[in-house]
Amino acid sequence: MTIEDEDDLKHLRAIGRIVYETMILMSKQIEVGMTTRELDQIGQQNLEKYDARSAPKVTYDFPGYTCISINEEAAHGIPGDRRIEASDVVNIDVSAELNGYFGDTGGTFLVPPVDPKMEYLCQSTRKALRQAMKAAKAGARINQIGRAIERTARQTGFVTLKDLGSHGIGKSLHDEPQFIPNFYDKSDHRVLKEGQVITIEPFLSTGSEQTETADDGWTLTTGLGNFSAQYEYTMVITKGKPIVLTTL
């Protein structure tokens, strides 16, 4: 989607704030022993408070309101009976629709006691997001986003999950531009345009570069012993810094 007027921006800011607030609220309620279904219900209640609809449910009939992925799970984890344990790495991804506009955000949260390597993984992934946003300007090639993410991963001793990436968003959950890689693809000649609405969501990993789909048909895993982190903003491309929509 490309923003056409202030009304578009107003609606995108509204749903962006709601999904971000929901993610932060969920993250603050994480407790050892609770199930991911219980955590998902907190997200459901907050979305419903604003009459916002879960985007994965609306778009893909996903069996949950939010995606909650733990440890070896990289993305699209189904909320269920899995209990959160001490030192877990918990990813929360919240996307929703309101008045025909979509917002998408995500973050990785560490359950105490925190492993210093996992904290460094999270710090590095947040750095990758900041560096990618610096590259995301009108007129720049889309592959500069992946180049910034991959460079940061390499500098910090991690790798990227190459089959996961960012995407366009706005009037649908996944819009043009489709798949924006987490690595530098020199054959990708697409160019960012002013007013374009996209997500940027780097996935850094301790070792695996690919995911596999679990038996549930949804959860993307990276193998036992591997960990990954993801942080995601929805934003509007400008000639300078992007306008971040997923913020309070």
C-alpha positions as CSV (number, residue, x, y, z in Angstrom):
1,M,0.0,0.0,0.0
2,T,1.0,3.6,-0.6
3,I,-0.5,6.3,1.5
4,E,-2.7,8.7,-0.4
5,D,-3.8,11.1,2.2
6,E,-3.8,12.0,5.9
7,D,-6.8,9.8,6.5
8,D,-4.8,6.7,5.5
9,L,-2.0,7.8,7.9
10,K,-4.5,8.3,10.7
11,H,-6.0,4.9,10.4
12,L,-2.6,3.2,10.1
13,R,-1.4,5.0,13.2
14,A,-4.5,3.8,15.1
15,I,-4.1,0.1,14.3
16,G,-0.3,0.4,14.7
17,R,-0.7,1.8,18.3
18,I,-3.2,-1.0,19.1
19,V,-1.0,-3.9,18.0
20,Y,2.1,-2.4,19.7
21,E,0.2,-1.8,22.9
22,T,-1.1,-5.4,22.8
23,M,2.4,-6.8,22.4
24,I,3.8,-4.7,25.2
25,L,0.9,-5.7,27.5
26,M,1.4,-9.4,26.7
27,S,5.2,-9.1,27.3
28,K,4.6,-7.6,30.8
29,Q,2.3,-10.5,31.7
30,I,4.7,-13.3,30.9
31,E,5.1,-15.6,33.9
32,V,6.9,-18.9,34.4
33,G,4.2,-21.7,34.4
34,M,1.6,-19.9,32.3
35,T,0.6,-21.4,29.0
36,T,1.0,-19.7,25.7
37,R,-2.8,-20.0,25.3
38,E,-3.2,-17.9,28.5
39,L,-0.8,-15.3,27.1
40,D,-2.7,-15.2,23.8
41,Q,-6.0,-14.6,25.7
42,I,-4.4,-11.4,27.1
43,G,-3.7,-10.3,23.6
44,Q,-7.2,-11.3,22.4
45,Q,-8.9,-9.2,25.2
46,N,-6.9,-6.1,24.4
47,L,-7.6,-6.3,20.6
48,E,-11.3,-6.8,21.3
49,K,-11.3,-3.8,23.6
50,Y,-10.6,-1.7,20.5
51,D,-12.8,-3.8,18.2
52,A,-9.7,-4.8,16.3
53,R,-9.6,-8.2,14.6
54,S,-6.7,-10.6,14.7
55,A,-5.1,-10.4,11.3
56,P,-3.8,-14.0,11.2
57,K,-7.3,-15.2,12.0
58,V,-9.0,-12.9,9.5
59,T,-6.5,-13.6,6.7
60,Y,-5.4,-17.2,7.2
61,D,-7.8,-18.7,9.8
62,F,-4.9,-19.1,12.2
63,P,-5.8,-21.0,15.3
64,G,-4.9,-18.2,17.8
65,Y,-5.2,-14.5,18.1
66,T,-1.4,-13.8,18.2
67,C,1.7,-15.8,17.3
68,I,3.8,-17.0,20.3
69,S,7.0,-18.8,19.5
70,I,9.4,-20.2,22.2
71,N,13.1,-21.1,21.9
72,E,13.6,-23.3,18.8
73,E,10.3,-21.9,17.4
74,A,11.1,-18.9,15.2
75,A,7.7,-17.7,14.1
76,H,4.0,-18.5,13.7
77,G,3.8,-20.5,17.0
78,I,0.3,-21.6,17.8
79,P,-0.9,-20.6,21.3
80,G,-1.6,-23.8,23.3
81,D,-0.7,-25.9,26.3
82,R,3.1,-25.3,26.2
83,R,4.1,-23.7,29.5
84,I,6.6,-20.9,29.7
85,E,9.7,-21.9,31.6
86,A,12.6,-20.0,33.3
87,S,15.2,-18.7,30.7
88,D,12.9,-19.2,27.8
89,V,13.2,-17.0,24.7
90,V,9.6,-15.9,23.9
91,N,8.6,-14.2,20.6
92,I,5.3,-12.4,20.5
93,D,4.0,-11.3,17.1
94,V,0.8,-9.2,17.0
95,S,-1.0,-8.1,13.8
96,A,-4.6,-6.9,13.5
97,E,-7.1,-5.0,11.4
98,L,-9.3,-2.1,12.1
99,N,-11.5,-0.1,9.7
100,G,-9.8,-1.9,6.8
101,Y,-6.2,-1.1,7.8
102,F,-3.6,-3.5,9.1
103,G,-0.8,-3.1,11.6
104,D,2.0,-5.7,12.4
105,T,4.6,-5.7,15.2
106,G,6.7,-8.2,17.0
107,G,9.4,-8.6,19.7
108,T,11.5,-11.1,21.5
109,F,11.4,-11.3,25.3
110,L,13.6,-13.1,27.7
111,V,12.4,-14.9,30.8
112,P,14.7,-14.6,33.9
113,P,17.3,-15.8,34.6
114,V,18.6,-14.4,31.3
115,D,21.3,-16.1,29.4
116,P,23.9,-13.4,28.4
117,K,24.2,-14.9,24.9
118,M,20.4,-14.5,24.4
119,E,20.5,-10.9,25.6
120,Y,23.3,-10.3,23.0
121,L,21.2,-12.0,20.3
122,C,18.3,-9.7,21.2
123,Q,20.5,-6.6,21.3
124,S,22.0,-7.5,17.9
125,T,18.6,-8.0,16.3
126,R,17.4,-4.6,17.5
127,K,20.6,-3.1,16.1
128,A,19.8,-4.9,12.8
129,L,16.4,-3.3,12.8
130,R,17.8,0.2,13.4
131,Q,20.4,-0.3,10.6
132,A,17.8,-1.5,8.2
133,M,15.6,1.5,8.9
134,K,18.5,3.8,8.1
135,A,18.7,2.1,4.6
136,A,14.9,2.3,4.1
137,K,14.5,5.5,2.1
138,A,12.5,6.5,-0.9
139,G,14.6,5.8,-4.0
140,A,16.7,3.1,-2.3
141,R,16.7,-0.4,-3.5
142,I,14.8,-2.8,-1.3
143,N,17.8,-5.1,-1.1
144,Q,19.6,-2.5,1.0
145,I,17.3,-3.6,3.9
146,G,18.6,-7.1,3.7
147,R,22.1,-6.0,3.2
148,A,22.0,-4.0,6.5
149,I,20.5,-6.9,8.4
150,E,22.9,-9.4,7.1
151,R,25.9,-7.2,7.7
152,T,24.8,-6.6,11.4
153,A,24.3,-10.4,11.9
154,R,27.8,-11.1,10.5
155,Q,29.4,-8.4,12.6
156,T,27.8,-9.8,15.8
157,G,28.5,-13.5,15.2
158,F,25.0,-14.5,14.1
159,V,23.3,-15.5,10.9
160,T,19.9,-14.6,9.4
161,L,16.9,-16.8,8.8
162,K,16.9,-16.6,5.0
163,D,13.4,-17.9,4.4
164,L,11.8,-15.3,6.7
165,G,11.6,-11.6,6.0
166,S,9.7,-8.3,5.9
167,H,6.7,-7.3,3.7
168,G,4.4,-4.7,2.5
169,I,1.2,-4.0,4.5
170,G,-1.7,-1.6,4.7
171,K,-5.0,-2.7,3.3
172,S,-4.0,-6.3,3.7
173,L,-1.7,-8.1,6.1
174,H,0.7,-9.0,3.3
175,D,0.8,-6.5,0.5
176,E,3.3,-5.2,-2.1
177,P,6.2,-5.3,-1.9
178,Q,6.0,-9.0,-1.1
179,F,8.9,-10.9,0.7
180,I,11.7,-8.5,1.6
181,P,14.7,-10.8,2.4
182,N,16.8,-10.7,5.6
183,F,19.9,-11.0,3.4
184,Y,21.4,-9.1,0.5
185,D,19.9,-10.3,-2.8
186,K,21.8,-8.6,-5.6
187,S,19.3,-9.7,-8.2
188,D,16.5,-7.8,-6.4
189,H,16.1,-4.5,-8.3
190,R,12.9,-3.3,-6.6
191,V,13.0,0.3,-5.3
192,L,11.3,1.8,-2.3
193,K,8.7,4.5,-3.0
194,E,7.7,7.5,-0.9
195,G,4.5,6.8,1.1
196,Q,5.0,3.0,0.8
197,V,3.9,1.1,3.9
198,I,6.1,-1.9,4.9
199,T,7.3,-3.9,7.9
200,I,10.9,-4.4,8.7
201,E,11.5,-7.5,10.8
202,P,15.0,-8.9,11.0
203,F,15.4,-12.5,12.2
204,L,18.8,-13.3,13.6
205,S,19.7,-16.8,14.6
206,T,22.4,-18.6,16.6
207,G,23.1,-21.0,13.8
208,S,20.3,-22.2,11.6
209,E,19.6,-20.2,8.4
210,Q,16.3,-22.0,7.4
211,T,13.1,-23.0,9.2
212,E,11.0,-26.1,9.0
213,T,7.3,-26.3,9.4
214,A,6.2,-28.3,12.4
215,D,3.6,-31.1,12.3
216,D,0.9,-28.5,13.3
217,G,1.2,-27.0,9.8
218,W,2.0,-23.5,11.2
219,T,4.9,-23.3,13.6
220,L,8.3,-22.5,12.0
221,T,11.1,-24.2,13.9
222,T,14.9,-24.0,13.6
223,G,15.9,-27.2,15.4
224,L,16.6,-28.0,19.1
225,G,19.4,-26.0,20.5
226,N,19.0,-23.1,18.1
227,F,17.6,-19.8,19.1
228,S,16.4,-16.8,17.1
229,A,15.1,-13.3,17.8
230,Q,12.8,-11.0,15.8
231,Y,11.8,-7.3,16.2
232,E,9.2,-5.8,13.9
233,Y,7.9,-2.3,13.1
234,T,5.3,-1.2,10.6
235,M,6.4,2.0,8.9
236,V,5.9,4.5,6.1
237,I,8.8,5.2,3.7
238,T,9.8,8.8,3.3
239,K,12.8,10.6,1.7
240,G,14.4,10.6,5.2
241,K,13.7,8.5,8.3
242,P,10.7,6.1,8.1
243,I,7.6,7.1,10.0
244,V,7.1,4.3,12.6
245,L,3.5,3.4,13.1
246,T,3.8,0.7,15.7
247,T,4.4,2.9,18.7
248,L,2.5,4.4,21.6
